[in-house]
């Protein structure tokens, strides 16, 4: 699971990553619970998505996530890296772990820059 580091974000990208989005640009996912089943989760920020991905059983549509990264965050590099993680992941759990690491890396880069 050794992937190259992401390039440094611009100040504009860092500002987008660290800002909440409006209702139309939210991202939806689910967390699975033994008794309750799939619980819907609505996310309005990059940081909320990272937190969501740290859940034990997050579920998100990978195409929606890539679209959100491309259109809402306007982060082409991360969008491509997520697509790569989806392609090479052996299972959805493996794909989610790869994506989480990438997104955590980007979040930390942006926090350091601002």
KACOR-V503151 format. One record per residue. N is the residue number from 0. OMEGA is omega as a letter, one per 30 degrees, with the letter a starting at -180 (* if undefined). Layout:
n:omega
N:OMEGA
N:OMEGA
This chain:
n:omega
0:a
1:a
2:l
3:l
4:l
5:l
6:a
7:l
8:l
9:l
10:l
11:l
12:l
13:l
14:l
15:a
16:a
17:a
18:l
19:l
20:l
21:a
22:a
23:a
24:a
25:l
26:a
27:l
28:l
29:l
30:a
31:l
32:a
33:a
34:a
35:a
36:a
37:l
38:a
39:l
40:l
41:a
42:a
43:l
44:l
45:a
46:l
47:l
48:l
49:l
50:l
51:a
52:l
53:l
54:l
55:a
56:l
57:l
58:l
59:l
60:a
61:l
62:l
63:l
64:l
65:l
66:l
67:l
68:a
69:a
70:a
71:a
72:a
73:l
74:a
75:a
76:a
77:l
78:l
79:a
80:l
81:l
82:l
83:l
84:l
85:a
86:a
87:a
88:a
89:l
90:l
91:l
92:l
93:l
94:a
95:l
96:l
97:a
98:l
99:a
100:l
101:a
102:l
103:l
104:a
105:l
106:l
107:l
108:a
109:l
110:l
111:a
112:a
113:*
